Every structure is written in C-alpha cells, then in structure tokens.
Amino acid sequence: RRKGWRIVQRRFRNGHRDIDLVAERDGVVAFVEVKARRGVEFGHPVEAVNWRKQRELTRSAHVWIERHGRSHEAYRFDVIGVLVDGKLVRVRHVENAFSIPTRA
C-alpha cells in the first residue's frame, strides 16, 4: 500500500486453488503469491513457487480476468517471500516473477 497499490481482493478462490492477493495500481493488476518459511532448510520461500504453482496461479488468474478484468489492464505475477529466522523477519518482493501465457 505504501507504494500506491490498492488491494482489490484477498484470497481469490477458484476451486481448490487460490491467489493470495490481487492488487491494482495505474492500470496494472498484480496477482501476488505470498510464501513464508521458518529458515532456509528447504530453500528460500520464493523458490517454492515452482512451475506447478505457477501453472495453478495462471489458471486462477485467467478465471479472475474473465470475471473482473477490463480490456485496458495489464497483468503480472509477483511473489513475496517471508523468511522468519528467530526474531528477524526478512521480506523479499519479486516483481514480474513470471509471465502469464496468452490464451489462443
């Protein structure tokens, strides 16, 4: 919000899939996946958004666009990784983490 984003929807559900946040700013809609981990034993939280998760997010985003999208909007996927290490909390925001394939 400090960067001018407006939260349009939290936890958009499409069947068993969901998008954590849908945010909008200046005609751009960002579908945001938030991953949190306590430590890096299994990798950084951002790395958890693999090709399967990207495919699920993309499918849900297409549904959201069909229901709520407007022709003049641009779309992107962001990933926010939250790493909790004791009392230290680190947040990593990856803008345009991956692209949305166009449908034919």
N, C-alpha and C positions, 0 to 999 in steps of 0.2 A: 504493500500500500504506500510505503514511503516513496517508492519510485513511480507513483502515479497509476498503478494498476488497480482496477476495480474487480473485486471477487464477484463473478456472475453466478457461480454455483459451487457448492461444496459436495463432494462425493456423488457425482453423477453416476447413477447405476444403470447398467444395461445387462440384464440377466445376472449372471454371477460376476461379471466384470464391472469395474468402476474406474472413474477418473477422480483423483483426489481433489483437484481444484481446477476450475475453469475461470480464467481471468481475462480482462479486456483492457486495452489501452490504445488509443489512437487508431482504431480500426484493425488492430491485431488481437486475435484470440489465442491465448496460450493454454494448452492442456498440460497441467502440471502433475507429475508423479512425485510423491514425497516418500523417501525411504530413510529409515532410521536404523542405526546399529549401535550396539554397545561394544566397541572395539572393532578391530580390523581382521580378526582371525579368519573370517570368511570373505574378506575383501571389503573395499570401501562401499558404502551404501549405493553410490551412483552406479557402480558396476553391477548391481543386482538387476538393473533394468536391461535385461538381455533381449535377444531377438524375439523370444516368445512373449515377454511382457510388452515389447514394442508393438508386436502384432495385435495383442489384446487392446492396448491403448488406441491403436489406429482404428480398429473395428468400432470401439466405443465412440471415438471422435467422429467417425462417419455418421453414426446414429445421432450424435448431438448436433452435428451440422445439418442433417436432414430435418431435425425438429426445430432448431433455434437459429441456424446460420442465416446470414444475409450475404447477398452477392458481392458486396464491396469489401468484405472482410478477408484478411489474410490469416493463416493458421500456422501454429508452430507447436512443438513439444518441448517442454522444459523439464528438467529433473532436478530436484532438490534433495541433496544427501545430508542427513543429520548424523553426526558421529558424536556419541556421548562417551567420554573417556574420564571416568571418575566425576569430578566437578566441572571439568572442561567440556564445553559443547562447541563443536565446530560445524558450521553450515557451509555447504558448497552448492552454488546455484549454477547449473549448466543450461544456458540459453540455447535454443535450437539444437537440442541434444540429438535429435534425429528428424528425418523428414517424413511428411505424410505422403504416401503414394497417391496419385490421382486415380480415380476410377474411370474406366472406359465406358 
